[in-house]
Amino acid sequence: MFLASTKSWYLERVVYFIAGLFSLVGVSLGTFVSPWWYLLNLLVGVNLVVFSTVGFCPMAILLNKLGFEPKVRD
């Protein structure tokens, strides 16, 4: 079993946190407001796939400019 480090809020961890938060908001709004909000989950999913395959993520770029650093391997 793999457990990610929780000692600090490194860039990748914050990206996954925000993606999860946006997904929960999208499902909640899609359920209670309008089904169109499910598109938010689609956008989050597409962004995660692009990030994992080619390494490009607009949220990671923004967070890096805000001061979050990528995890350093030991």
N, C-alpha and C positions, 0 to 999 in steps of 0.2 A: 504494500500500500504506500502511496506517495502522499506526503503532507507538505504543503507549501509553507514556507517560513512566514510567521505572523509577527516577527520582531519589528518590522518596519512597513511603511506603506510605500513600497516601490512601485514604479510605473505600471508594470504589467498587472499587479494586484489591483490597482486603482481602476485600470481599464476594465477588468472583469467585474469589479464592484459596480461601476457605472452601467455596464452592459446588463447586468442582472437587475439593477434598479430600474433601468428603462424598460426592460422586459416585463417586470412586475407592474409598472405604471401602464404600459400598453395593454396588458391583459385586463387590468382593473378598469381602465377607461373603455376598452372594447366591450366589456361585459355590462357596465353600468351606464355608459353614455352613448356610444355609437360603434358599430362594428368596424368602421373605418380606422379606428385607433389600433386595430390589429396590424395595420401596416407598419406601425412603429416596431413591432417584433420582427417583421420581415427585414426592415432596414438594419436592425441590430444584428440579426443572423447573417445577413450578407456582409456586413462590416467585419464580423468575427471570422468568417470564412476568408475574406480578402486579407485580413491581418495575418491569419495563420499560414496562408499560402504564399503571399508575396511580401508580407512585412509592412504594408502601407496601412496606416490607421490615422485618420484625421484627429480622433480623440487623443491618441498617444502623442501626436505632434503638439496639440494644445496643452496637454498636461506637462509635457517636457518643457514647454515655454513658461509654464507656471511654476516650474522648479522641481518636479518629480523626476527622479533619476531611475534608469533601468536597473534591474537587479544585477549585482556583480557576482559572478560565479567564483567560488572559492578555489 
